[in-house]
Amino acid sequence: MKCVTGKAADILYTLPAEAKYEDIAVGLRDRFGDQQLAAAYRSQLKARVQAGSETLQEFAAAVEQLAHRAFVGLPVAFIQTEAAHSFIDGVRDQEVKQHPLMGGVEP
């Protein structure tokens, strides 16, 4: 029989002794579920900057992927807007940041 270990086991100490499977699942989901991951992805997205060897295309793809993870379930238009803002904020080249053809998105 497998048992819960590590950080997941710590959740068990916060639940009543008579907790049922559903209670345990909710506790684990609240601690490790998508909502927690989305918050982490939003932090990563906000801090993401273009790496020295990263092309604009690679950087754009990475930012878009993070945005979709950070804002799961929200409208695509919102996700794309957030990704565009993060892309502009994280681009190294100042000329690219200020280029007027960035799809109408203002930094």
C-alpha positions as semicolon CSV with decimal commas, in nm:
position;residue;x (nm);y (nm);z (nm)
1;M;0,000;0,000;0,000
2;K;0,130;0,347;-0,090
3;C;0,121;0,630;0,156
4;V;0,137;1,009;0,137
5;T;0,480;1,152;0,219
6;G;0,664;1,484;0,225
7;K;0,475;1,812;0,193
8;A;0,160;1,630;0,093
9;A;0,165;1,442;0,424
10;D;0,175;1,775;0,609
11;I;-0,176;1,844;0,478
12;L;-0,304;1,542;0,669
13;Y;-0,209;1,703;1,000
14;T;-0,441;1,996;0,924
15;L;-0,744;1,770;0,869
16;P;-0,963;1,607;1,133
17;A;-0,882;1,245;1,216
18;E;-1,218;1,135;1,075
19;A;-1,158;1,308;0,739
20;K;-1,290;1,114;0,446
21;Y;-1,125;1,067;0,108
22;E;-1,309;1,370;-0,037
23;D;-1,183;1,593;0,248
24;I;-0,826;1,479;0,189
25;A;-0,858;1,532;-0,187
26;V;-0,992;1,886;-0,134
27;G;-0,709;1,964;0,107
28;L;-0,449;1,842;-0,139
29;R;-0,615;2,021;-0,431
30;D;-0,626;2,347;-0,234
31;R;-0,256;2,319;-0,156
32;F;-0,117;2,179;-0,480
33;G;-0,390;2,235;-0,739
34;D;-0,407;2,455;-1,047
35;Q;-0,489;2,771;-0,851
36;Q;-0,157;2,750;-0,668
37;L;0,025;2,679;-0,992
38;A;-0,149;2,965;-1,170
39;A;-0,026;3,208;-0,904
40;A;0,329;3,078;-0,949
41;Y;0,303;3,110;-1,327
42;R;0,176;3,470;-1,291
43;S;0,482;3,552;-1,081
44;Q;0,710;3,390;-1,338
45;L;0,537;3,579;-1,618
46;K;0,580;3,912;-1,441
47;A;0,949;3,847;-1,380
48;R;1,028;3,692;-1,722
49;V;1,288;3,876;-1,928
50;Q;1,452;3,782;-2,254
51;A;1,768;3,578;-2,200
52;G;2,089;3,687;-2,367
53;S;2,089;3,407;-2,623
54;E;1,711;3,392;-2,668
55;T;1,566;3,512;-2,998
56;L;1,253;3,726;-3,004
57;Q;1,058;3,430;-3,141
58;E;1,176;3,199;-2,863
59;F;1,104;3,462;-2,600
60;A;0,756;3,528;-2,743
61;A;0,673;3,156;-2,742
62;A;0,791;3,117;-2,381
63;V;0,591;3,420;-2,267
64;E;0,279;3,299;-2,446
65;Q;0,309;2,955;-2,290
66;L;0,348;3,106;-1,942
67;A;0,050;3,338;-1,998
68;H;-0,173;3,045;-2,091
69;R;-0,068;2,862;-1,776
70;A;-0,102;3,172;-1,559
71;F;-0,453;3,261;-1,676
72;V;-0,607;2,921;-1,743
73;G;-0,981;2,942;-1,807
74;L;-0,983;3,313;-1,889
75;P;-1,073;3,453;-2,233
76;V;-0,804;3,413;-2,498
77;A;-0,812;3,785;-2,576
78;F;-0,724;3,863;-2,214
79;I;-0,442;3,607;-2,214
80;Q;-0,301;3,746;-2,538
81;T;-0,309;4,101;-2,402
82;E;-0,127;3,995;-2,085
83;A;0,127;3,802;-2,290
84;A;0,187;4,104;-2,515
85;H;0,244;4,331;-2,215
86;S;0,484;4,081;-2,059
87;F;0,665;4,038;-2,389
88;I;0,716;4,413;-2,430
89;D;0,828;4,453;-2,068
90;G;1,078;4,168;-2,098
91;V;1,240;4,246;-2,434
92;R;1,606;4,348;-2,403
93;D;1,627;4,566;-2,715
94;Q;1,491;4,913;-2,637
95;E;1,419;4,984;-3,005
96;V;1,196;4,679;-3,024
97;K;1,018;4,787;-2,705
98;Q;0,936;5,123;-2,855
99;H;0,851;5,003;-3,205
100;P;0,506;5,135;-3,301
101;L;0,405;4,818;-3,483
102;M;0,372;4,601;-3,173
103;G;0,011;4,524;-3,255
104;G;-0,129;4,835;-3,092
105;V;-0,037;4,726;-2,741
106;E;0,096;5,004;-2,521
107;P;0,349;4,911;-2,253
